[in-house]
Amino acid sequence: MRMMKCAAVCAALVAGMCCAADEGAAQAKPPKGKKPNVLELVRPFDVLVGRAEALYMDGDAKEALEAYREALENLTELEMKYYEWVTLPEFAPVRSRRVHCEKTMDRIMLEEAQVNARTMTVTDTRELEKKREERKRAAAEADAEVLAPVKLGSKGGTGEAVANDDADADKLLDEETFGIDDELETVKDLIQLERFDEAARPLVKVLRIAPENREARFLMALVRVRQGRSSDALVSLEDLLADDAMDEPTLLLAAGAYMATGAYSKAVDALDRAMKANPKRPDALINMTWLLLEMRPNDTAAAERYYRLAVEKGATRVREIERKLGIRQD
């Protein structure tokens, strides 16, 4: 703790001195004594930074930040030991390393904060509960509208209730359709929360009522893929593609399921068709990048072409892909 406080104080002193040092370094005279070999002195710092960079590239941001902090402490101890040299041109490599290290840490912490913010958006159930309440109110209002026109005869029995078989059938169909839509919205919420076992139960109920409902069949396939049951998912996906061979979402999901089962040639075919179905979207290009990296980990040229094209089309950059391709991140 004492070392950390000392490091913080020294870092503040050095930061305050740097501006003046850069302006007057040319006029300053080196102190007496042996001139330090700065590049040799910063070697432990460089080793620690190399370790931090490797940890970050492997996706371990927390450990990477700890390594960067350790590197900064090492640099601070060096500055304390050679405080008379800190503002001189000879120590410019130390100052530049500090700036680079601090900027890198700031960037990593910002990225992690953004990731955590996205995660909070997905896992916070308050918005989902609000949506459910709104759907319940809408259902109650719909029921009221259906029941309002129904009038019974007078107390004396002189009135008549007219029954229209076709109208009653249409009304029943509307109520069933509304119920299905409500269940499917709930399923989507559960999928978003990665509660796949819970999502499967209402889908089974919907498919019993409406076995040809395309959206329910697609969502069930999605749930099966996310549960690790890709072979089961492919039964539904291939059936859906038989109805519409160029449906992009189905093709993308089928490609993932084929990849999971090792059917790489079928995955490539599905992604090729997805790219033809919607050439403006980068999703299939990103998926093709992942597929090629899986198929040819030692020959990344084709994967890199697909990835760069995807980024050109507006895809969000993927740190893990760039690490595998050896692309330097800004």
Number of C-alpha atoms within 10 A of each C-alpha: 6 7 11 12 10 15 20 15 13 17 20 11 11 19 15 11 13 17 12 11 19 13 11 13 18 10 10 13 10 15 10 7 6 7 10 12 10 14 13 9 14 17 11 14 23 16 13 20 22 16 17 24 19 14 17 19 18 14 14 13 20 14 14 24 21 14 22 22 19 16 25 22 19 18 23 24 17 17 21 16 11 12 14 12 19 21 24 20 19 16 17 18 12 22 18 10 18 19 12 12 17 14 12 15 18 13 13 17 15 12 13 14 12 12 12 12 11 11 11 11 12 15 13 11 14 10 13 18 13 11 15 16 12 12 16 13 12 14 16 12 12 14 12 11 11 13 10 8 8 9 11 12 10 9 7 6 8 8 11 10 9 9 8 8 9 9 10 11 11 11 13 12 12 14 15 15 15 15 13 21 15 16 18 19 15 21 24 16 20 19 19 14 15 16 16 20 14 14 23 21 12 18 22 15 13 22 16 11 13 15 12 12 13 14 13 22 22 18 21 25 27 24 26 21 21 17 15 13 16 23 16 14 25 22 12 21 24 15 12 21 16 10 11 12 16 17 15 21 14 23 27 22 23 28 29 25 28 21 20 16 15 12 13 19 11 15 25 20 12 26 25 18 19 24 20 13 17 14 14 11 15 21 22 27 25 24 22 26 23 22 20 19 20 14 15 13 13 10 12 17 13 13 25 22 12 20 25 15 14 23 15 11 15 12 16 12 14 11 16 13 17 15 15 17 19 12 11 8 9 4
